[in-house]
Amino acid sequence: METFLEILREVLKGVTREVSAYFFRRNVLENKKTALRRRKQKGGSRKNNT
């Protein structure tokens, strides 16, 4: 029974490691394109109403 629990514990460790690696890859490594972007400047002149 004790060896079964050890095997089950190792399997659960592996599953959680793989799931966390998947989410890390999905959220951090694939989202490089979410860098800060500047807003486009609007052309033309603007008047300050002060």
Secondary structure, 3 states (H helix, E strand, C coil): CHHHHHHHHHHHHHHHHHHHHHHHHHHHHCCHHHCCCCCCCCCCCCCCCC
